[in-house]
Amino acid sequence: MHLDTVDTVDDTFDTVDDTVRIDETPGAAPVAGLVVSKAVGGSVVRHRVARRLRHLLATRLPALPAGTRLVVRAAPAAATATSADLGADLDRALARLVRS
């Protein structure tokens, strides 16, 4: 996904990398994309992390401003993180982005 203007979280989170990005397109529904690289683990692990993140994002997208386009990059620590850990890091990252 191409992002023209990007706000980036500068903090380091354990499971959600510091390249969580947000861009707004007025009037459109919020959408999210995931980047889960081979650094996270093998295919099975990457897909498990992606499924967890998709599930967590589905409940959080409606709270984002209309037109938000979000890209979340999973950090290698996401492979061993619990869903609660992923959710906590995602919440912190989203809170930082929405405030900025």
TORVO-79560 format. One record per residue: residue number from 1; residue in three letters; z, y, x of N, C-alpha, C in turn. Coordinates in nm, 3 decimals, always signed. Last residue first. Layout:
BEGIN
vexgu pos->NUM | code->ALA | n.z->Z | n.y->Y | n.x->X | ca.z->Z | ca.y->Y | ca.x->X | c.z->Z | c.y->Y | c.x->X
...
This chain:
BEGIN
vexgu pos->100 | code->SER | n.z->+1.782 | n.y->+1.200 | n.x->-0.105 | ca.z->+1.706 | ca.y->+1.288 | ca.x->-0.014 | c.z->+1.590 | c.y->+1.355 | c.x->-0.082
vexgu pos->99 | code->ARG | n.z->+1.887 | n.y->+1.033 | n.x->-0.301 | ca.z->+1.956 | ca.y->+1.158 | ca.x->-0.271 | c.z->+1.871 | c.y->+1.253 | c.x->-0.191
vexgu pos->98 | code->VAL | n.z->+1.717 | n.y->+0.817 | n.x->-0.291 | ca.z->+1.718 | ca.y->+0.896 | ca.x->-0.414 | c.z->+1.785 | c.y->+1.030 | c.x->-0.390
vexgu pos->97 | code->LEU | n.z->+1.780 | n.y->+0.713 | n.x->-0.036 | ca.z->+1.647 | ca.y->+0.765 | ca.x->-0.064 | c.z->+1.645 | c.y->+0.854 | c.x->-0.187
vexgu pos->96 | code->ARG | n.z->+2.047 | n.y->+0.632 | n.x->-0.061 | ca.z->+2.009 | ca.y->+0.731 | ca.x->+0.040 | c.z->+1.874 | c.y->+0.795 | c.x->+0.008
vexgu pos->95 | code->ALA | n.z->+2.021 | n.y->+0.441 | n.x->-0.264 | ca.z->+2.105 | ca.y->+0.559 | ca.x->-0.285 | c.z->+2.070 | c.y->+0.669 | c.x->-0.186
vexgu pos->94 | code->LEU | n.z->+1.863 | n.y->+0.249 | n.x->-0.135 | ca.z->+1.809 | ca.y->+0.323 | ca.x->-0.250 | c.z->+1.889 | c.y->+0.449 | c.x->-0.276
vexgu pos->93 | code->ALA | n.z->+2.048 | n.y->+0.159 | n.x->+0.060 | ca.z->+1.921 | ca.y->+0.218 | ca.x->+0.100 | c.z->+1.861 | c.y->+0.302 | c.x->-0.013
vexgu pos->92 | code->ARG | n.z->+2.255 | n.y->+0.058 | n.x->-0.102 | ca.z->+2.282 | ca.y->+0.167 | ca.x->-0.007 | c.z->+2.153 | c.y->+0.237 | c.x->+0.032
vexgu pos->91 | code->ASP | n.z->+2.114 | n.y->-0.146 | n.x->-0.242 | ca.z->+2.176 | ca.y->-0.035 | ca.x->-0.314 | c.z->+2.203 | c.y->+0.084 | c.x->-0.223
vexgu pos->90 | code->LEU | n.z->+2.047 | n.y->-0.314 | n.x->-0.027 | ca.z->+1.942 | ca.y->-0.251 | ca.x->-0.106 | c.z->+1.997 | c.y->-0.131 | c.x->-0.183
vexgu pos->89 | code->ASP | n.z->+2.299 | n.y->-0.398 | n.x->+0.054 | ca.z->+2.216 | ca.y->-0.320 | ca.x->+0.145 | c.z->+2.105 | c.y->-0.247 | c.x->+0.070
vexgu pos->88 | code->ALA | n.z->+2.377 | n.y->-0.534 | n.x->-0.183 | ca.z->+2.457 | ca.y->-0.422 | ca.x->-0.132 | c.z->+2.374 | c.y->-0.335 | c.x->-0.037
vexgu pos->87 | code->GLY | n.z->+2.180 | n.y->-0.734 | n.x->-0.204 | ca.z->+2.196 | ca.y->-0.634 | ca.x->-0.308 | c.z->+2.271 | c.y->-0.512 | c.x->-0.260
vexgu pos->86 | code->LEU | n.z->+2.233 | n.y->-0.884 | n.x->+0.028 | ca.z->+2.103 | ca.y->-0.820 | ca.x->+0.010 | c.z->+2.112 | c.y->-0.707 | c.x->-0.092
vexgu pos->85 | code->ASP | n.z->+2.493 | n.y->-0.971 | n.x->-0.036 | ca.z->+2.469 | ca.y->-0.888 | ca.x->+0.082 | c.z->+2.337 | c.y->-0.813 | c.x->+0.070
vexgu pos->84 | code->ALA | n.z->+2.436 | n.y->-1.126 | n.x->-0.264 | ca.z->+2.528 | ca.y->-1.011 | ca.x->-0.275 | c.z->+2.510 | c.y->-0.916 | c.x->-0.157
vexgu pos->83 | code->SER | n.z->+2.280 | n.y->-1.326 | n.x->-0.159 | ca.z->+2.218 | ca.y->-1.232 | ca.x->-0.252 | c.z->+2.305 | c.y->-1.108 | c.x->-0.268
vexgu pos->82 | code->THR | n.z->+2.358 | n.y->-1.352 | n.x->+0.193 | ca.z->+2.374 | ca.y->-1.391 | ca.x->+0.053 | c.z->+2.302 | c.y->-1.290 | c.x->-0.034
vexgu pos->81 | code->ALA | n.z->+2.151 | n.y->-1.401 | n.x->+0.483 | ca.z->+2.235 | ca.y->-1.318 | ca.x->+0.397 | c.z->+2.246 | c.y->-1.377 | c.x->+0.257
vexgu pos->80 | code->THR | n.z->+1.975 | n.y->-1.519 | n.x->+0.647 | ca.z->+2.104 | ca.y->-1.587 | ca.x->+0.629 | c.z->+2.198 | c.y->-1.510 | c.x->+0.537
vexgu pos->79 | code->ALA | n.z->+1.752 | n.y->-1.353 | n.x->+0.635 | ca.z->+1.735 | ca.y->-1.498 | ca.x->+0.624 | c.z->+1.866 | c.y->-1.569 | c.x->+0.594
vexgu pos->78 | code->ALA | n.z->+1.821 | n.y->-1.096 | n.x->+0.696 | ca.z->+1.807 | ca.y->-1.130 | ca.x->+0.553 | c.z->+1.796 | c.y->-1.281 | c.x->+0.533
vexgu pos->77 | code->ALA | n.z->+1.802 | n.y->-1.054 | n.x->+0.964 | ca.z->+1.932 | ca.y->-1.098 | ca.x->+0.913 | c.z->+1.926 | c.y->-1.136 | c.x->+0.765
vexgu pos->76 | code->PRO | n.z->+1.543 | n.y->-0.942 | n.x->+0.997 | ca.z->+1.567 | ca.y->-1.083 | ca.x->+1.026 | c.z->+1.700 | c.y->-1.137 | c.x->+0.972
vexgu pos->75 | code->ALA | n.z->+1.485 | n.y->-0.729 | n.x->+0.707 | ca.z->+1.524 | ca.y->-0.748 | ca.x->+0.847 | c.z->+1.548 | c.y->-0.897 | c.x->+0.871
vexgu pos->74 | code->ALA | n.z->+1.218 | n.y->-0.649 | n.x->+0.491 | ca.z->+1.337 | ca.y->-0.732 | ca.x->+0.517 | c.z->+1.360 | c.y->-0.743 | c.x->+0.667
vexgu pos->73 | code->ARG | n.z->+1.120 | n.y->-0.349 | n.x->+0.363 | ca.z->+1.094 | ca.y->-0.442 | ca.x->+0.472 | c.z->+1.223 | c.y->-0.518 | c.x->+0.502
vexgu pos->72 | code->VAL | n.z->+0.991 | n.y->-0.216 | n.x->+0.073 | ca.z->+1.113 | ca.y->-0.268 | ca.x->+0.135 | c.z->+1.073 | c.y->-0.369 | c.x->+0.241
vexgu pos->71 | code->VAL | n.z->+0.857 | n.y->+0.061 | n.x->-0.078 | ca.z->+0.826 | ca.y->-0.049 | ca.x->+0.013 | c.z->+0.955 | c.y->-0.088 | c.x->+0.082
vexgu pos->70 | code->LEU | n.z->+0.782 | n.y->+0.209 | n.x->-0.390 | ca.z->+0.884 | ca.y->+0.170 | ca.x->-0.294 | c.z->+0.835 | c.y->+0.054 | c.x->-0.209
vexgu pos->69 | code->ARG | n.z->+0.702 | n.y->+0.475 | n.x->-0.578 | ca.z->+0.640 | ca.y->+0.361 | ca.x->-0.510 | c.z->+0.729 | c.y->+0.329 | c.x->-0.392
vexgu pos->68 | code->THR | n.z->+0.777 | n.y->+0.630 | n.x->-0.884 | ca.z->+0.825 | ca.y->+0.588 | ca.x->-0.754 | c.z->+0.746 | c.y->+0.468 | c.x->-0.703
vexgu pos->67 | code->GLY | n.z->+0.717 | n.y->+0.709 | n.x->-1.140 | ca.z->+0.617 | ca.y->+0.730 | ca.x->-1.036 | c.z->+0.659 | c.y->+0.686 | c.x->-0.897
vexgu pos->66 | code->ALA | n.z->+1.042 | n.y->+0.807 | n.x->-1.237 | ca.z->+0.906 | ca.y->+0.767 | ca.x->-1.276 | c.z->+0.810 | c.y->+0.798 | c.x->-1.163
vexgu pos->65 | code->PRO | n.z->+1.319 | n.y->+0.711 | n.x->-1.026 | ca.z->+1.238 | ca.y->+0.812 | ca.x->-1.094 | c.z->+1.099 | c.y->+0.759 | c.x->-1.128
vexgu pos->64 | code->LEU | n.z->+1.498 | n.y->+0.403 | n.x->-1.095 | ca.z->+1.429 | ca.y->+0.495 | ca.x->-1.004 | c.z->+1.346 | c.y->+0.595 | c.x->-1.083
vexgu pos->63 | code->ALA | n.z->+1.590 | n.y->+0.224 | n.x->-1.277 | ca.z->+1.679 | ca.y->+0.336 | ca.x->-1.245 | c.z->+1.612 | c.y->+0.439 | c.x->-1.153
vexgu pos->62 | code->PRO | n.z->+1.403 | n.y->+0.017 | n.x->-1.287 | ca.z->+1.411 | ca.y->+0.111 | ca.x->-1.400 | c.z->+1.499 | c.y->+0.233 | c.x->-1.371
vexgu pos->61 | code->LEU | n.z->+1.459 | n.y->-0.121 | n.x->-1.034 | ca.z->+1.342 | ca.y->-0.035 | ca.x->-1.052 | c.z->+1.353 | c.y->+0.061 | c.x->-1.170
vexgu pos->60 | code->ARG | n.z->+1.674 | n.y->-0.300 | n.x->-1.047 | ca.z->+1.696 | ca.y->-0.165 | ca.x->-0.994 | c.z->+1.579 | c.y->-0.069 | c.x->-1.018
vexgu pos->59 | code->THR | n.z->+1.595 | n.y->-0.545 | n.x->-1.132 | ca.z->+1.703 | ca.y->-0.480 | ca.x->-1.206 | c.z->+1.726 | c.y->-0.336 | c.x->-1.162
vexgu pos->58 | code->ALA | n.z->+1.399 | n.y->-0.603 | n.x->-0.945 | ca.z->+1.363 | ca.y->-0.597 | ca.x->-1.088 | c.z->+1.471 | c.y->-0.528 | c.x->-1.170
vexgu pos->57 | code->LEU | n.z->+1.528 | n.y->-0.627 | n.x->-0.701 | ca.z->+1.453 | ca.y->-0.505 | ca.x->-0.730 | c.z->+1.421 | c.y->-0.491 | c.x->-0.878
vexgu pos->56 | code->LEU | n.z->+1.634 | n.y->-0.885 | n.x->-0.718 | ca.z->+1.724 | ca.y->-0.770 | ca.x->-0.706 | c.z->+1.652 | c.y->-0.640 | c.x->-0.741
vexgu pos->55 | code->HIS | n.z->+1.396 | n.y->-1.036 | n.x->-0.729 | ca.z->+1.494 | ca.y->-1.045 | ca.x->-0.838 | c.z->+1.587 | c.y->-0.923 | c.x->-0.835
vexgu pos->54 | code->ARG | n.z->+1.283 | n.y->-0.966 | n.x->-0.482 | ca.z->+1.212 | ca.y->-0.935 | ca.x->-0.607 | c.z->+1.309 | c.y->-0.936 | c.x->-0.725
vexgu pos->53 | code->LEU | n.z->+1.479 | n.y->-1.074 | n.x->-0.308 | ca.z->+1.456 | ca.y->-0.929 | ca.x->-0.312 | c.z->+1.383 | c.y->-0.888 | c.x->-0.440
vexgu pos->52 | code->ARG | n.z->+1.447 | n.y->-1.350 | n.x->-0.364 | ca.z->+1.576 | ca.y->-1.282 | ca.x->-0.385 | c.z->+1.557 | c.y->-1.132 | c.x->-0.398
vexgu pos->51 | code->ARG | n.z->+1.180 | n.y->-1.387 | n.x->-0.286 | ca.z->+1.222 | ca.y->-1.413 | ca.x->-0.425 | c.z->+1.352 | c.y->-1.342 | c.x->-0.457
vexgu pos->50 | code->ALA | n.z->+1.197 | n.y->-1.322 | n.x->-0.011 | ca.z->+1.113 | ca.y->-1.242 | ca.x->-0.100 | c.z->+1.153 | c.y->-1.263 | c.x->-0.247
vexgu pos->49 | code->VAL | n.z->+1.366 | n.y->-1.530 | n.x->+0.076 | ca.z->+1.409 | ca.y->-1.391 | ca.x->+0.089 | c.z->+1.328 | c.y->-1.302 | c.x->-0.006
vexgu pos->48 | code->ARG | n.z->+1.195 | n.y->-1.747 | n.x->+0.023 | ca.z->+1.327 | ca.y->-1.740 | ca.x->-0.041 | c.z->+1.379 | c.y->-1.596 | c.x->-0.038
vexgu pos->47 | code->HIS | n.z->+0.980 | n.y->-1.689 | n.x->+0.190 | ca.z->+0.959 | ca.y->-1.689 | ca.x->+0.046 | c.z->+1.091 | c.y->-1.683 | c.x->-0.030
vexgu pos->46 | code->ARG | n.z->+1.106 | n.y->-1.716 | n.x->+0.441 | ca.z->+1.045 | ca.y->-1.588 | ca.x->+0.401 | c.z->+1.027 | c.y->-1.581 | c.x->+0.250
vexgu pos->45 | code->VAL | n.z->+1.177 | n.y->-1.988 | n.x->+0.434 | ca.z->+1.281 | ca.y->-1.885 | ca.x->+0.441 | c.z->+1.226 | c.y->-1.751 | c.x->+0.396
vexgu pos->44 | code->VAL | n.z->+0.925 | n.y->-2.110 | n.x->+0.429 | ca.z->+1.021 | ca.y->-2.137 | ca.x->+0.322 | c.z->+1.129 | c.y->-2.028 | c.x->+0.317
vexgu pos->43 | code->SER | n.z->+0.806 | n.y->-2.009 | n.x->+0.670 | ca.z->+0.749 | ca.y->-1.984 | ca.x->+0.538 | c.z->+0.850 | c.y->-2.002 | c.x->+0.425
vexgu pos->42 | code->GLY | n.z->+1.070 | n.y->-1.899 | n.x->+0.897 | ca.z->+0.952 | ca.y->-1.976 | ca.x->+0.857 | c.z->+0.912 | c.y->-1.945 | c.x->+0.714
vexgu pos->41 | code->GLY | n.z->+1.183 | n.y->-1.558 | n.x->+0.946 | ca.z->+1.192 | ca.y->-1.704 | ca.x->+0.954 | c.z->+1.062 | c.y->-1.769 | c.x->+0.915
vexgu pos->40 | code->VAL | n.z->+1.165 | n.y->-1.291 | n.x->+1.011 | ca.z->+1.271 | ca.y->-1.332 | ca.x->+0.919 | c.z->+1.290 | c.y->-1.483 | c.x->+0.925
vexgu pos->39 | code->ALA | n.z->+0.937 | n.y->-1.266 | n.x->+1.157 | ca.z->+1.064 | ca.y->-1.246 | ca.x->+1.228 | c.z->+1.183 | c.y->-1.289 | c.x->+1.143
vexgu pos->38 | code->LYS | n.z->+0.730 | n.y->-1.274 | n.x->+0.983 | ca.z->+0.769 | ca.y->-1.400 | ca.x->+1.045 | c.z->+0.898 | c.y->-1.388 | c.x->+1.126
vexgu pos->37 | code->SER | n.z->+0.836 | n.y->-1.036 | n.x->+0.724 | ca.z->+0.756 | ca.y->-1.084 | ca.x->+0.837 | c.z->+0.806 | c.y->-1.218 | c.x->+0.890
vexgu pos->36 | code->VAL | n.z->+0.803 | n.y->-0.911 | n.x->+0.434 | ca.z->+0.893 | ca.y->-1.011 | ca.x->+0.490 | c.z->+0.814 | c.y->-1.080 | c.x->+0.601
vexgu pos->35 | code->VAL | n.z->+0.785 | n.y->-0.643 | n.x->+0.240 | ca.z->+0.733 | ca.y->-0.688 | ca.x->+0.367 | c.z->+0.839 | c.y->-0.782 | c.x->+0.424
vexgu pos->34 | code->LEU | n.z->+0.706 | n.y->-0.563 | n.x->-0.099 | ca.z->+0.795 | ca.y->-0.624 | ca.x->+0.000 | c.z->+0.718 | c.y->-0.658 | c.x->+0.126
vexgu pos->33 | code->GLY | n.z->+0.699 | n.y->-0.292 | n.x->-0.333 | ca.z->+0.631 | ca.y->-0.390 | ca.x->-0.250 | c.z->+0.728 | c.y->-0.440 | c.x->-0.145
vexgu pos->32 | code->ALA | n.z->+0.731 | n.y->-0.165 | n.x->-0.665 | ca.z->+0.788 | ca.y->-0.198 | ca.x->-0.534 | c.z->+0.702 | c.y->-0.301 | c.x->-0.464
vexgu pos->31 | code->VAL | n.z->+0.710 | n.y->+0.111 | n.x->-0.896 | ca.z->+0.661 | ca.y->-0.017 | ca.x->-0.843 | c.z->+0.723 | c.y->-0.039 | c.x->-0.705
vexgu pos->30 | code->PRO | n.z->+0.768 | n.y->+0.297 | n.x->-1.194 | ca.z->+0.810 | ca.y->+0.261 | ca.x->-1.059 | c.z->+0.756 | c.y->+0.123 | c.x->-1.020
vexgu pos->29 | code->ALA | n.z->+0.478 | n.y->+0.423 | n.x->-1.367 | ca.z->+0.599 | ca.y->+0.342 | ca.x->-1.367 | c.z->+0.638 | c.y->+0.310 | c.x->-1.223
vexgu pos->28 | code->ALA | n.z->+0.367 | n.y->+0.767 | n.x->-1.333 | ca.z->+0.346 | ca.y->+0.622 | ca.x->-1.323 | c.z->+0.481 | c.y->+0.549 | c.x->-1.327
vexgu pos->27 | code->GLY | n.z->+0.435 | n.y->+1.039 | n.x->-1.329 | ca.z->+0.388 | ca.y->+0.977 | ca.x->-1.451 | c.z->+0.370 | c.y->+0.827 | c.x->-1.448
vexgu pos->26 | code->PRO | n.z->+0.368 | n.y->+1.113 | n.x->-0.985 | ca.z->+0.415 | ca.y->+1.156 | ca.x->-1.117 | c.z->+0.351 | c.y->+1.078 | c.x->-1.232
vexgu pos->25 | code->THR | n.z->+0.460 | n.y->+0.916 | n.x->-0.741 | ca.z->+0.335 | ca.y->+0.950 | ca.x->-0.807 | c.z->+0.371 | c.y->+0.986 | c.x->-0.950
vexgu pos->24 | code->GLU | n.z->+0.656 | n.y->+0.924 | n.x->-0.450 | ca.z->+0.648 | ca.y->+0.942 | ca.x->-0.595 | c.z->+0.509 | c.y->+0.983 | c.x->-0.638
vexgu pos->23 | code->ASP | n.z->+0.791 | n.y->+0.688 | n.x->-0.224 | ca.z->+0.693 | ca.y->+0.793 | ca.x->-0.248 | c.z->+0.683 | c.y->+0.805 | c.x->-0.400
vexgu pos->22 | code->ILE | n.z->+0.992 | n.y->+0.539 | n.x->+0.025 | ca.z->+0.973 | ca.y->+0.577 | ca.x->-0.115 | c.z->+0.873 | c.y->+0.692 | c.x->-0.122
vexgu pos->21 | code->ARG | n.z->+1.091 | n.y->+0.262 | n.x->+0.227 | ca.z->+1.018 | ca.y->+0.386 | ca.x->+0.206 | c.z->+0.999 | c.y->+0.412 | c.x->+0.058
vexgu pos->20 | code->VAL | n.z->+1.274 | n.y->+0.114 | n.x->+0.474 | ca.z->+1.263 | ca.y->+0.126 | ca.x->+0.328 | c.z->+1.200 | c.y->+0.261 | c.x->+0.302
vexgu pos->19 | code->THR | n.z->+1.312 | n.y->+0.060 | n.x->+0.740 | ca.z->+1.183 | ca.y->+0.113 | ca.x->+0.698 | c.z->+1.164 | c.y->+0.103 | c.x->+0.548
vexgu pos->18 | code->ASP | n.z->+1.538 | n.y->-0.059 | n.x->+0.831 | ca.z->+1.543 | ca.y->+0.086 | ca.x->+0.815 | c.z->+1.407 | c.y->+0.145 | c.x->+0.778
vexgu pos->17 | code->ASP | n.z->+1.569 | n.y->-0.365 | n.x->+0.636 | ca.z->+1.537 | ca.y->-0.288 | ca.x->+0.755 | c.z->+1.535 | c.y->-0.139 | c.x->+0.725
vexgu pos->16 | code->VAL | n.z->+1.828 | n.y->-0.524 | n.x->+0.499 | ca.z->+1.710 | ca.y->-0.447 | ca.x->+0.459 | c.z->+1.683 | c.y->-0.350 | c.x->+0.572
vexgu pos->15 | code->THR | n.z->+2.047 | n.y->-0.632 | n.x->+0.633 | ca.z->+1.947 | ca.y->-0.721 | ca.x->+0.576 | c.z->+1.820 | c.y->-0.650 | c.x->+0.530
vexgu pos->14 | code->ASP | n.z->+2.203 | n.y->-0.425 | n.x->+0.755 | ca.z->+2.200 | ca.y->-0.561 | ca.x->+0.808 | c.z->+2.080 | c.y->-0.641 | c.x->+0.760
vexgu pos->13 | code->PHE | n.z->+2.057 | n.y->-0.107 | n.x->+0.827 | ca.z->+2.126 | ca.y->-0.197 | ca.x->+0.737 | c.z->+2.111 | c.y->-0.337 | c.x->+0.791
vexgu pos->12 | code->THR | n.z->+2.067 | n.y->+0.202 | n.x->+0.978 | ca.z->+2.034 | ca.y->+0.061 | ca.x->+0.997 | c.z->+2.120 | c.y->-0.021 | c.x->+0.904
vexgu pos->11 | code->ASP | n.z->+1.931 | n.y->+0.512 | n.x->+0.851 | ca.z->+2.041 | ca.y->+0.422 | ca.x->+0.885 | c.z->+1.990 | c.y->+0.280 | c.x->+0.905
vexgu pos->10 | code->ASP | n.z->+1.712 | n.y->+0.649 | n.x->+0.759 | ca.z->+1.735 | ca.y->+0.648 | ca.x->+0.903 | c.z->+1.847 | c.y->+0.552 | c.x->+0.944
vexgu pos->9 | code->VAL | n.z->+1.463 | n.y->+0.588 | n.x->+0.526 | ca.z->+1.606 | ca.y->+0.579 | ca.x->+0.551 | c.z->+1.626 | c.y->+0.566 | c.x->+0.702
vexgu pos->8 | code->THR | n.z->+1.200 | n.y->+0.817 | n.x->+0.469 | ca.z->+1.246 | ca.y->+0.693 | ca.x->+0.530 | c.z->+1.395 | c.y->+0.698 | c.x->+0.551
vexgu pos->7 | code->ASP | n.z->+0.951 | n.y->+0.928 | n.x->+0.258 | ca.z->+1.088 | ca.y->+0.951 | ca.x->+0.301 | c.z->+1.136 | c.y->+0.817 | c.x->+0.354
vexgu pos->6 | code->VAL | n.z->+0.613 | n.y->+1.016 | n.x->+0.283 | ca.z->+0.712 | ca.y->+0.910 | ca.x->+0.288 | c.z->+0.847 | c.y->+0.966 | c.x->+0.331
vexgu pos->5 | code->THR | n.z->+0.300 | n.y->+1.062 | n.x->+0.143 | ca.z->+0.421 | ca.y->+1.127 | ca.x->+0.190 | c.z->+0.534 | c.y->+1.027 | c.x->+0.178
vexgu pos->4 | code->ASP | n.z->+0.117 | n.y->+0.842 | n.x->+0.107 | ca.z->+0.078 | ca.y->+0.969 | ca.x->+0.165 | c.z->+0.197 | c.y->+1.044 | c.x->+0.223
vexgu pos->3 | code->LEU | n.z->+0.085 | n.y->+0.505 | n.x->+0.161 | ca.z->+0.179 | ca.y->+0.608 | ca.x->+0.117 | c.z->+0.142 | c.y->+0.738 | c.x->+0.186
vexgu pos->2 | code->HIS | n.z->-0.082 | n.y->+0.217 | n.x->+0.059 | ca.z->-0.089 | ca.y->+0.342 | ca.x->+0.135 | c.z->+0.008 | c.y->+0.443 | c.x->+0.076
vexgu pos->1 | code->MET | n.z->+0.000 | n.y->-0.117 | n.x->+0.085 | ca.z->+0.000 | ca.y->+0.000 | ca.x->+0.000 | c.z->+0.000 | c.y->+0.124 | c.x->+0.090
